[in-house]
């Protein structure tokens, strides 16, 4: 089976601009698997966006908007304390690839739409959890959280492991938040 490795970042405006073509490719050539490798455009950034970065991003976003006719919401550029950290979105894509690889592209595109079109703060785990949950619930996937503890003398914090089952939809039984906000996934990246 042929495959395409797509190196991208969910918070890259040009990757967002290429989203419709990527979707068309996936739909038109279903025999080709698309593997998304996240690039970490601004991974682990901890600085609040300054005026210069906001102006640069605005110029780039406007160029992508003009060339692709995709809608952009500039809410994050107006936010005073926004930190443009792409690591959480990249982690969300990696977790999706591990748990539901056939839906990685859908989650990737949904994160982009939420950020660029809807102006949502996708650096927040709860927002990413909702996006991924919505996509996977629509695909009739349910995540079951199974608690486990490390063995040993000292009490260790309870951690969650996520298992995925393909079964009929039973509502919003997914809690992706634990995957994105726990240390369990840190070793995945």
N, C-alpha and C positions, 0 to 999 in steps of 0.2 A: 504494500500500500504506500502510495506517495504521501509525503507530508511537507508542510510548509512551516518553517520556524519563523515566527514573527516576533522580533525584538521591539518592545514598545513599553511605554509607561502610561498608566491610566490617566495621569494628569498632564500629559503632553498634548498641547493643542493641535499639533500636526497629526498626531495619532488619532485624535478625535476627528479631525478633518478627513482622515482616510477610512474611518469607520464604515460608511455606507458601501465603499468599494470592497472592504473586507467581508462585510455581510453578504454582498452579491457573490463574491468568490466562494464563500462557504456554502451558500444556497445552490449556486450553479454547478459546483464541483463537489458534491457530498462525499465522493470517494477519496478526496484529499483531506487528511487530518491537518488541522491548524493548531500548532503548539505555540502558545504565547509565553515568551520569556520576558520577564519584566526587567527593565533596564535601570530603574532607580534614578530618574532624572534629577531629583533633589531629595534623595533619601537621607533621612536623619537630620535634615535641616532644622535648626532650632531658633533661627532668627526671625523676628517679625519682619514682614515685607516692608521695605522702605519705599520712599516715593520713586526713586529711580527704577527699582525692580517692577513696581506697579506700572510705571509708564512703559517699560520695555514689554511687559506681558500684555498690556492693553494694545500696544502696536502690533504685536504678534497675533493676538487673538482677532483683532480687526482684519488683519491680512488673511487669516484662515477663514474667517466669516465671509469675507468678500470673495475669495476663490472657491469656496465650497457651498456657499449659501446656507450653511448650517447655522442655527440660532446660537447665540452666546448670551449668557447672563453675567453681568459684571459685578455681581454682589460681593464676591470674595475680594475683588480689587478695591471695593469701597470699605471693607471691614478694617477697622483700625488695628486690630491685634491678630490678624490672620498670619499663621505660619505655614508657608508653602512646603510642607513635608510630604513627599510622595511615598514614603515607606509604608504607611498603613494601607494605601490602596494597592501597592505592589504585593504586600503580604496577603491581602484579601484575594487577589488573583492566584497566588501560589496555593493558598488553602483550598480554593475552589478547584484548582487543577488536581490537587491530591484527593479531594473528596468526591468530586463529580466532574472528571475531566471533559466529558462531552458537553458540559455547560460552561466551560471556562470563557469562551468567547462571549456568550450572552451576559455573563456577569461583568466581564471587562467592559463591554459596550454600555451596560446599564450604569456602571460607575461613571463612565465618561459623560453620559447623558445627564446624570444627576449633578455632576460638577459644572459642566459647561452650559448645558441648556437650562437646567433648573436652579443653578446657583447654590446647590447644597454643599455643606462643609463635609466633604468626604474624607477629611483627615480624622474624623471622629468615629470611633469603633461602633457606636450605636447606629450611626447613619449607614455605615458599611454593612452592619448586620442586617438592617432592614432591607437594603438593596439586594443583598445576596439571598436573603430569606424569600423576598418576593419573587425573584427569578426562579429559584429552585422549587418553591411552592407551586408556581405556575407550571413547572415541568413535572409535577407530581412526585417530587422527592421529599422525603422526610428525614430530618436528622434526629437521631436519638442520642442524647447525652448520657454517657455512662460514667459515673464517678469512680475514681480509683485513688488510692493513697499509696505513697511509697512505703515500702516496709522498712523497718528499722526501729531502733529504740526510741529515738526522738520523734515527737509528733511533727509531721510535715504538713504543710498546707494542702488542703484538698484541691486536687487538680481535676480537670475534666478532659476526657478523651471523646472525640466525636466519631461516631460510626454512621455510615449512610446506607440506607436501604431504598431500593426502588419499590415503591408500593403506592397504592391509591392514596390520594391526598386526604389528609385528616385535619386540615386546617393549618394554622400557623404553629406547627409543632417544632419549628426550627429556632435554635438560638445560636446564631453564628457569632454573636458577640463574644462568647467565651473563647472561640477560636482566635479572634483577632486581638483580644485584650489579655490573653494569658501568656505566661512564659512558655507554655507548651509549644507554641508555634515559632518561638524565636530560633529554635534549633533547626527549623525547616529551611530558613533562608540562607 
